[in-house]
């Protein structure tokens, strides 16, 4: 029976562990800061783009919170030692977060394009409610496709082989591959290819529109937004979705799939850049939050470094008393 295996070299699991650790250490604080900024912005004045980016940040935090499960797996030599219930759950959230990023980035590109191409019409129609509806559809679309993780894990005798091999979502027999590979191909087209085309269309027209009269600051900010978005699509997600197409043609998971999956997980470190360049309001609030945190940390450090005044040798009440006694003896 043919099998599909996401292969690893003898020391490849330590590469996985190092990359996941880097993503966790860098991505978690950046996304927590983004979460605080967006909550504050939505509390003051809800905007559609902030609703979309808040959902993007939440999806990144879900990936980061369950990333330690993959770190434990990598440190164990890609052997799943945790309770089995966390295997499909962590994989489901991991892949769902990846494809939510492409959907939300595409939705943000449409929102930014409409804001610039039709400014009067856009400003008179605030749409946070519509953004909530779009966000719900993105969660539903990504979650429905990534539910293939549960279907694959519990179909046929795969659960038995999982318990025997002590692996998580790595070894697939023909029955699992017959269901998994077509869904992967559909995900590459629907959840990556179409959002990429929409994003390229919107941002190409956005750049052309702004080049005719926008301020230099705004052009720089949009350039950063486009660069961070394309970095996500082409570098983080592109190779991973190409592996879906190659796997469908070959009839098995490519051996290099696990390595390009590491690139996809880097999106949680790149998305804060998208947030930063999304609007000047986010940049202002982000800098304000950093200044507050810096001052708070500085005050805590000063309080921790202050020590009670110690009596220095030759000074203090005891020394003053001895000096008085000596002067009195001289007078006597």
C-alpha positions as CSV (number, residue, x, y, z in Angstrom):
1,X,0.0,0.0,0.0
2,X,1.4,3.4,-1.0
3,X,1.8,5.9,1.7
4,X,2.4,9.6,1.9
5,X,4.8,10.9,4.5
6,X,5.9,14.4,5.3
7,X,9.5,13.4,5.6
8,X,12.2,14.7,8.0
9,X,16.0,14.4,8.0
10,X,17.7,12.9,11.0
11,X,18.2,16.4,12.5
12,X,15.3,18.1,10.7
13,X,13.1,18.2,13.8
14,X,15.6,20.5,15.5
15,X,15.2,23.0,12.6
16,X,11.4,22.8,13.2
17,X,11.9,23.4,16.9
18,X,14.2,26.4,16.3
19,X,11.9,28.0,13.8
20,X,8.8,27.5,16.0
21,X,10.6,28.9,19.0
22,X,11.6,32.0,17.0
23,X,8.1,32.5,15.8
24,X,6.7,32.1,19.3
25,X,9.1,34.5,20.9
26,X,8.8,37.2,18.2
27,X,5.2,36.8,17.1
28,X,3.5,36.6,20.4
29,X,4.4,40.0,21.9
30,X,3.9,41.7,18.5
31,X,0.5,40.3,18.1
32,X,-0.5,41.0,21.7
33,X,0.5,44.7,21.1
34,X,-1.5,44.7,17.9
35,X,-4.5,43.3,19.8
36,X,-4.3,46.0,22.4
37,X,-4.1,48.7,19.7
38,X,-7.1,47.4,17.7
39,X,-9.2,47.0,20.8
40,X,-8.6,50.6,21.7
41,X,-9.3,51.8,18.2
42,X,-12.5,49.9,17.9
43,X,-13.6,51.1,21.3
44,X,-13.2,54.7,20.2
45,X,-14.3,54.5,16.6
46,X,-15.0,51.1,14.8
47,X,-13.7,51.0,11.3
48,X,-14.1,48.1,8.8
49,X,-10.3,47.7,8.3
50,X,-9.7,47.5,12.0
51,X,-12.4,44.8,12.3
52,X,-10.7,42.7,9.6
53,X,-7.2,43.2,11.1
54,X,-8.4,42.4,14.6
55,X,-9.7,39.0,13.3
56,X,-6.4,38.5,11.5
57,X,-4.5,39.2,14.8
58,X,-6.8,36.8,16.7
59,X,-6.1,34.0,14.2
60,X,-2.4,34.6,14.6
61,X,-2.7,34.4,18.4
62,X,-4.5,31.1,18.1
63,X,-1.7,29.7,16.0
64,X,0.9,31.0,18.5
65,X,-0.9,29.7,21.6
66,X,-1.0,26.2,20.1
67,X,2.5,26.4,18.6
68,X,4.1,25.0,21.8
69,X,2.4,21.7,21.0
70,X,4.4,21.6,17.7
71,X,7.5,22.6,19.6
72,X,7.1,19.6,22.0
73,X,6.5,17.4,18.9
74,X,9.7,18.7,17.2
75,X,11.8,18.3,20.4
76,X,10.6,14.7,20.7
77,X,11.9,13.8,17.2
78,X,8.5,14.4,15.5
79,X,6.9,11.7,17.8
80,X,3.6,12.7,19.3
81,X,3.8,12.3,23.1
82,X,0.9,14.5,24.1
83,X,-2.7,13.3,24.5
84,X,-4.1,12.4,21.1
85,X,-7.0,14.8,21.3
86,X,-4.6,17.7,20.9
87,X,-3.2,16.3,17.7
88,X,-6.1,17.1,15.3
89,X,-7.0,20.2,17.3
90,X,-3.6,21.8,17.0
91,X,-3.3,20.8,13.3
92,X,-6.8,22.2,12.6
93,X,-6.0,25.6,14.2
94,X,-2.6,25.7,12.7
95,X,-3.8,25.3,9.1
96,X,-7.0,27.4,9.7
97,X,-4.9,30.3,10.9
98,X,-2.6,30.0,7.8
99,X,-5.5,30.3,5.3
100,X,-7.4,32.9,7.4
101,X,-4.4,35.1,6.8
102,X,-4.7,34.9,3.0
103,X,-8.4,35.6,3.2
104,X,-8.2,38.5,5.6
105,X,-5.3,40.0,3.6
106,X,-7.4,39.9,0.5
107,X,-10.3,41.5,2.3
108,X,-8.1,44.3,3.6
109,X,-6.8,44.9,0.0
110,X,-10.3,45.3,-1.2
111,X,-11.2,47.7,1.7
112,X,-8.0,49.8,1.1
113,X,-8.7,50.0,-2.7
114,X,-12.3,51.2,-2.2
115,X,-11.1,53.7,0.4
116,X,-8.8,55.3,-2.2
117,X,-10.6,54.7,-5.5
118,X,-14.0,55.9,-4.2
119,X,-13.2,58.1,-1.1
120,X,-16.5,60.1,-1.0
121,X,-18.7,57.1,-1.4
122,X,-16.6,55.1,1.1
123,X,-16.5,57.7,3.8
124,X,-20.3,58.2,3.9
125,X,-20.8,54.5,4.3
126,X,-19.0,53.1,7.4
127,X,-19.2,49.3,7.3
128,X,-18.0,47.7,10.5
129,X,-21.1,45.5,10.4
130,X,-20.3,44.3,6.9
131,X,-16.7,43.7,8.0
132,X,-18.0,41.5,10.8
133,X,-20.0,39.5,8.2
134,X,-17.0,39.2,6.0
135,X,-14.9,38.0,8.9
136,X,-17.4,35.4,9.9
137,X,-17.5,34.1,6.3
138,X,-13.7,33.9,6.3
139,X,-13.7,31.9,9.5
140,X,-16.3,29.6,8.1
141,X,-14.6,29.1,4.8
142,X,-11.2,28.4,6.2
143,X,-12.6,26.2,9.0
144,X,-14.7,24.1,6.7
145,X,-11.8,23.4,4.4
146,X,-9.4,22.6,7.2
147,X,-11.8,20.2,8.9
148,X,-10.2,17.7,6.5
149,X,-7.7,17.3,9.3
150,X,-10.4,15.6,11.5
151,X,-11.8,13.7,8.5
152,X,-8.3,12.4,7.7
153,X,-7.4,11.6,11.3
154,X,-10.5,9.6,12.1
155,X,-11.2,7.9,8.7
156,X,-10.5,4.3,8.1
157,X,-7.8,2.7,10.2
158,X,-5.7,5.9,10.4
159,X,-6.3,6.4,14.1
160,X,-5.0,2.9,14.8
161,X,-1.8,3.6,12.7
162,X,-1.5,6.9,14.5
163,X,-1.5,5.2,17.9
164,X,1.0,2.6,16.7
165,X,3.4,5.0,14.9
166,X,3.0,7.8,17.5
167,X,2.9,10.5,14.8
168,X,0.5,13.3,14.2
169,X,-0.8,14.1,10.7
170,X,2.3,12.8,8.9
171,X,1.7,9.3,7.6
172,X,-1.1,8.7,5.2
173,X,-2.3,5.6,3.4
174,X,-4.1,5.5,0.0
175,X,-7.5,5.9,1.6
176,X,-6.5,9.1,3.4
177,X,-4.6,10.4,0.4
178,X,-7.6,9.9,-1.9
179,X,-9.6,12.3,0.2
180,X,-6.8,14.6,1.3
181,X,-5.0,15.5,-1.9
182,X,-8.1,16.8,-3.8
183,X,-9.0,19.0,-0.8
184,X,-5.5,20.3,-0.6
185,X,-5.6,21.2,-4.3
186,X,-8.9,23.0,-3.8
187,X,-7.5,24.9,-0.8
188,X,-4.5,26.0,-3.0
189,X,-7.0,27.4,-5.6
190,X,-9.8,28.8,-3.4
191,X,-8.0,29.9,-0.3
192,X,-4.7,31.0,-1.9
193,X,-4.9,31.5,-5.7
194,X,-8.1,33.6,-5.8
195,X,-7.2,35.8,-2.8
196,X,-3.8,36.4,-4.3
197,X,-5.3,37.5,-7.6
198,X,-7.8,39.8,-5.9
199,X,-5.0,41.3,-3.8
200,X,-2.7,41.9,-6.8
201,X,-5.6,43.6,-8.7
202,X,-6.5,45.8,-5.7
203,X,-3.0,46.9,-4.8
204,X,-1.8,47.5,-8.3
205,X,-4.7,49.9,-8.9
206,X,-4.2,51.4,-5.4
207,X,-0.5,52.1,-6.1
208,X,-1.4,53.7,-9.5
209,X,-4.1,55.9,-7.9
210,X,-1.8,57.1,-5.1
211,X,1.1,57.8,-7.5
212,X,-1.0,60.6,-9.1
213,X,-1.3,62.8,-6.1
214,X,-0.9,61.3,-2.6
215,X,1.5,62.6,-0.1
216,X,4.9,61.0,0.3
217,X,4.1,59.7,3.8
218,X,1.0,58.0,2.5
219,X,2.8,56.5,-0.4
220,X,5.5,55.1,1.9
221,X,2.9,53.6,4.2
222,X,1.0,52.0,1.3
223,X,4.3,50.7,-0.1
224,X,5.1,49.0,3.2
225,X,1.6,47.5,3.4
226,X,1.9,46.1,-0.2
227,X,5.4,44.7,0.5
228,X,4.4,43.0,3.7
229,X,1.3,41.5,2.1
230,X,3.2,40.2,-0.9
231,X,5.8,38.8,1.4
232,X,3.1,36.8,3.1
233,X,1.6,35.6,-0.2
234,X,4.7,34.8,-2.2
235,X,7.3,33.8,0.4
236,X,5.2,32.4,3.3
237,X,2.3,30.8,1.5
238,X,3.4,30.4,-2.1
239,X,5.8,27.4,-1.7
240,X,3.4,25.6,0.7
241,X,0.5,25.8,-1.8
242,X,2.7,24.7,-4.6
243,X,3.3,21.6,-2.6
244,X,-0.4,20.9,-2.7
245,X,-0.4,21.0,-6.5
246,X,2.7,18.8,-6.7
247,X,1.3,16.4,-4.2
248,X,-1.9,16.1,-6.2
249,X,0.0,15.4,-9.4
250,X,2.4,12.9,-7.8
251,X,-0.3,11.2,-5.7
252,X,1.5,11.7,-2.4
253,X,2.8,14.4,-0.1
254,X,6.2,15.8,-1.3
255,X,9.1,15.1,1.0
256,X,9.9,18.9,1.1
257,X,6.4,19.8,2.2
258,X,7.2,20.1,5.9
259,X,10.1,22.5,5.2
260,X,7.9,25.0,3.3
261,X,5.3,24.6,6.0
262,X,7.8,26.4,8.3
263,X,7.7,29.3,5.9
264,X,3.9,29.5,6.2
265,X,4.0,29.6,10.0
266,X,6.3,32.7,9.7
267,X,3.2,34.7,8.7
268,X,2.4,35.4,12.3
269,X,5.6,37.4,12.5
270,X,4.9,39.3,9.2
271,X,1.3,40.1,9.9
272,X,2.2,42.7,12.5
273,X,4.0,44.6,9.7
274,X,0.7,44.6,7.8
275,X,-1.0,46.0,10.8
276,X,1.6,48.7,11.3
277,X,1.3,49.9,7.7
278,X,-2.5,49.6,7.5
279,X,-3.1,53.2,8.7
280,X,-1.4,56.2,10.3
281,X,-3.8,55.8,13.2
282,X,-2.4,52.4,14.1
283,X,1.1,53.7,13.9
284,X,0.3,56.6,16.2
285,X,-1.5,54.3,18.8
286,X,1.3,51.7,18.5
287,X,4.0,54.3,19.3
288,X,1.9,55.7,22.1
289,X,1.5,52.2,23.6
290,X,5.2,51.5,23.3
291,X,6.1,54.7,25.1
292,X,3.7,53.9,27.9
293,X,5.2,50.4,28.2
294,X,8.7,51.8,28.1
295,X,7.9,54.3,30.9
296,X,6.2,51.7,33.0
297,X,9.2,49.3,32.6
298,X,11.6,52.2,33.5
299,X,9.6,53.1,36.6
300,X,9.6,49.4,37.7
301,X,13.3,49.2,37.1
302,X,14.0,52.4,39.2
303,X,11.8,51.1,42.0
304,X,13.7,47.8,42.0
305,X,17.1,49.5,42.0
306,X,16.3,51.8,45.0
307,X,17.8,50.4,48.2
308,X,17.4,51.7,51.8
309,X,20.1,54.1,52.7
310,X,22.8,52.3,54.6
311,X,25.0,53.8,57.2
312,X,28.3,54.6,55.7
313,X,31.4,54.0,57.8
314,X,32.2,57.2,59.7
315,X,28.6,58.5,59.3
316,X,25.2,58.0,60.8
317,X,23.8,58.3,64.3
318,X,26.2,56.0,66.1
319,X,29.2,57.8,64.7
320,X,27.7,61.2,65.6
321,X,27.2,60.0,69.2
322,X,30.8,58.9,69.5
323,X,32.0,62.3,68.2
324,X,30.0,64.1,70.8
325,X,31.4,62.0,73.6
326,X,35.0,62.6,72.3
327,X,34.4,66.4,72.3
328,X,33.0,66.2,75.9
329,X,36.1,64.3,77.1
330,X,38.3,66.9,75.6
331,X,36.5,69.6,77.5
332,X,36.7,67.7,80.8
